[in-house]
Amino acid sequence: MFSFRQLISTGFLTRMKSLKDKKQIEAILSRLDRLQESTVPRWGIMTANQMLCHLSDQLRCALGEKNAKDISNWRLRTIGRYWGLWNIPIPKGIRTIPEMHAGSRGTKVTTFENDLSMLKEHITKMHEGLIFDPHPAFGKLSVKQWNRLGWVHIDYHLNQFGL
C-alpha cells in the first residue's frame, strides 16, 4: 500500500481535479453559471444562496480572510484529511462548523448575483494562492491539498444542487 508521501511523489495528487487546474476551474464556473436562485437541493436544507456563501467561507478560510475555530484532532488530521482529499463520498447531511454556516456565524446571504460573484472571485484567488492558512479540522495543508479539497467541496455542493 502506498503512503501519502509516495502518492504525492508519483504525481498522483497533481493529476486529480483541483482548483489549481484552469480547465477544472472553467468546468466549475460553467456549472455555477447554470445555478439559479430558485434551484432546489436534492438533499439538505441550504438554499442556493446559502450554499454559495458556505463555499466562499471555506475558500476565505483557506486564504486567511476568515477565522475559524481549530477543531482538529488526530482523527480529523489523518482519516478526515484522507477522506476529504480523495473524495470518498461525503455523507449527506453532515454538519459543518459554525463559522461556515451561512447566515449564522458564516457569511450573510445578500443577492444571488453578488453571492455568486463573490464565490467566483474566491475560486480565482485560490488558483493564484501560494500560501494558505491551516484548515480548521484537517490542520496544515499544502497548496495542492487546499486546492484539491476546495474542488472536492465545491463539487459536492454542486452535485447537491443537481449540477
RODO-2510 file (C-alpha; in nm, 4 decimals, decimal comma):
residues 163
     n   res          X          Y          Z
     1     m     0,0000     0,0000     0,0000
     2     f     0,1239     0,3490    -0,0866
     3     s     0,1864     0,6085     0,1802
     4     f     0,0524     0,9599     0,1321
     5     r     0,4060     1,0887     0,0600
     6     q     0,4570     0,8205    -0,2047
     7     l     0,1296     0,9173    -0,3747
     8     i     0,2420     1,2812    -0,3849
     9     s     0,5865     1,1879    -0,5185
    10     t     0,4314     0,9843    -0,8018
    11     g     0,2321     1,2891    -0,9142
    12     f    -0,0988     1,1172    -0,8369
    13     l    -0,2292     1,4143    -0,6379
    14     t    -0,1338     1,6614    -0,9100
    15     r    -0,3402     1,4656    -1,1675
    16     m    -0,6525     1,4814    -0,9540
    17     k    -0,9135     1,7510    -1,0076
    18     s    -0,8135     2,0693    -0,8312
    19     l    -0,8628     2,4450    -0,8246
    20     k    -0,5030     2,4737    -0,9485
    21     d    -0,6113     2,3406    -1,2896
    22     k    -0,7556     2,6110    -1,5180
    23     k    -0,9691     2,3557    -1,7057
    24     q    -1,1227     2,2390    -1,3792
    25     i    -1,1919     2,5973    -1,2757
    26     e    -1,3634     2,6609    -1,6087
    27     a    -1,5751     2,3486    -1,5574
    28     i    -1,6714     2,4577    -1,2035
    29     l    -1,7566     2,8106    -1,3234
    30     s    -1,9686     2,6660    -1,6052
    31     r    -2,1613     2,4561    -1,3548
    32     l    -2,2060     2,7586    -1,1291
    33     d    -2,3442     2,9579    -1,4240
    34     r    -2,6257     2,7011    -1,4519
    35     l    -2,7249     2,7514    -1,0884
    36     q    -3,0401     2,9544    -1,0321
    37     e    -3,1529     3,1237    -0,7125
    38     s    -3,4619     2,9008    -0,7204
    39     t    -3,2680     2,5744    -0,7651
    40     v    -3,3819     2,3271    -0,5006
    41     p    -3,1234     2,0964    -0,3416
    42     r    -3,1543     1,7196    -0,3805
    43     w    -3,0782     1,6861    -0,0089
    44     g    -3,0169     1,9166     0,2846
    45     i    -3,1768     2,2441     0,3820
    46     m    -2,9441     2,5073     0,2310
    47     t    -3,0743     2,7420    -0,0334
    48     a    -2,8657     2,8150    -0,3418
    49     n    -2,7572     3,1495    -0,1897
    50     q    -2,6580     2,9864     0,1379
    51     m    -2,4550     2,7266    -0,0495
    52     l    -2,2659     2,9993    -0,2379
    53     c    -2,1836     3,1777     0,0892
    54     h    -2,0854     2,8485     0,2549
    55     l    -1,8416     2,7675    -0,0259
    56     s    -1,6992     3,1195    -0,0153
    57     d    -1,6436     3,0830     0,3583
    58     q    -1,4326     2,7704     0,3106
    59     l    -1,2178     2,9409     0,0486
    60     r    -1,1924     3,2590     0,2583
    61     c    -1,0727     3,0446     0,5477
    62     a    -0,8023     2,8943     0,3261
    63     l    -0,6985     3,2384     0,2046
    64     g    -0,6714     3,3774     0,5578
    65     e    -0,9675     3,6117     0,5087
    66     k    -1,1889     3,4344     0,7638
    67     n    -1,1053     3,2868     1,1011
    68     a    -1,2488     2,9570     1,2165
    69     k    -1,2027     2,7825     1,5477
    70     d    -0,9487     2,4998     1,5368
    71     i    -1,1424     2,1763     1,5911
    72     s    -0,8695     1,9472     1,4620
    73     n    -0,7697     1,6286     1,6357
    74     w    -0,5647     1,3315     1,5230
    75     r    -0,8675     1,1589     1,3623
    76     l    -0,9600     1,4630     1,1558
    77     r    -0,5970     1,5357     1,0608
    78     t    -0,5458     1,1767     0,9399
    79     i    -0,8692     0,9980     0,8495
    80     g    -1,0716     1,3141     0,7802
    81     r    -0,7992     1,4673     0,5645
    82     y    -0,7602     1,1448     0,3658
    83     w    -1,1359     1,1257     0,3227
    84     g    -1,1611     1,4860     0,2053
    85     l    -0,8663     1,4783    -0,0343
    86     w    -0,9501     1,1502    -0,2045
    87     n    -1,3171     1,2382    -0,2483
    88     i    -1,4572     0,9419    -0,0632
    89     p    -1,8338     1,0031    -0,0745
    90     i    -1,9243     1,2568     0,1910
    91     p    -2,2325     1,1559     0,3904
    92     k    -2,5355     1,3640     0,3011
    93     g    -2,6424     1,5999     0,5761
    94     i    -2,3069     1,6145     0,7557
    95     r    -2,2874     1,9196     0,9815
    96     t    -2,0435     2,1989     0,9173
    97     i    -1,8576     2,4106     1,1689
    98     p    -2,0492     2,7224     1,2847
    99     e    -1,8157     2,9665     1,1056
   100     m    -1,9089     2,8069     0,7721
   101     h    -2,2845     2,8027     0,8341
   102     a    -2,4233     3,0715     0,6038
   103     g    -2,6354     3,3256     0,7840
   104     s    -2,5380     3,2491     1,1443
   105     r    -2,1632     3,2888     1,2027
   106     g    -2,0852     3,2463     0,8343
   107     t    -2,1151     3,4999     0,5553
   108     k    -2,4564     3,6649     0,5430
   109     v    -2,6595     3,5996     0,2291
   110     t    -2,7028     3,9072     0,0087
   111     t    -2,8274     3,8871    -0,3504
   112     f    -2,7826     3,5767    -0,5609
   113     e    -2,5754     3,7668    -0,8175
   114     n    -2,3469     3,9150    -0,5514
   115     d    -2,3000     3,5841    -0,3689
   116     l    -2,2216     3,4064    -0,6969
   117     s    -1,9745     3,6779    -0,7975
   118     m    -1,8008     3,6566    -0,4570
   119     l    -1,7609     3,2784    -0,4876
   120     k    -1,6150     3,3099    -0,8364
   121     e    -1,3704     3,5708    -0,7062
   122     h    -1,2599     3,3402    -0,4245
   123     i    -1,2136     3,0489    -0,6664
   124     t    -0,9827     3,2698    -0,8737
   125     k    -0,7895     3,3724    -0,5621
   126     m    -0,7439     3,0055    -0,4674
   127     h    -0,5934     2,9350    -0,8081
   128     e    -0,3478     3,2203    -0,7630
   129     g    -0,2722     3,1466    -0,3950
   130     l     0,0700     3,0343    -0,2792
   131     i     0,0254     3,0150     0,0985
   132     f    -0,2854     2,9107     0,2856
   133     d    -0,3928     2,9085     0,6498
   134     p    -0,4486     2,5780     0,8294
   135     h    -0,7819     2,4026     0,7801
   136     p    -0,9969     2,4200     1,0956
   137     a    -1,0453     2,0408     1,1007
   138     f    -0,7603     1,8966     0,8925
   139     g    -0,4768     2,1203     1,0134
   140     k    -0,1890     2,2374     0,7948
   141     l    -0,2444     2,1587     0,4262
   142     s    -0,0151     2,2140     0,1309
   143     v    -0,1213     2,4396    -0,1579
   144     k    -0,2028     2,1259    -0,3619
   145     q    -0,4073     1,9794    -0,0796
   146     w    -0,6061     2,3007    -0,0235
   147     n    -0,6817     2,3305    -0,3958
   148     r    -0,7855     1,9658    -0,4126
   149     l    -1,0062     1,9985    -0,1044
   150     g    -1,1602     2,3182    -0,2432
   151     w    -1,2529     2,1364    -0,5646
   152     v    -1,3969     1,8361    -0,3749
   153     h    -1,6094     2,0618    -0,1535
   154     i    -1,7442     2,2697    -0,4422
   155     d    -1,8151     1,9564    -0,6465
   156     y    -2,0048     1,8002    -0,3531
   157     h    -2,2345     2,1012    -0,3178
   158     l    -2,2866     2,1442    -0,6922
   159     n    -2,3942     1,7791    -0,7026
   160     q    -2,6260     1,8581    -0,4109
   161     f    -2,7968     2,1107    -0,6386
   162     g    -2,8044     1,8788    -0,9414
   163     l    -2,5167     2,0430    -1,1269
***
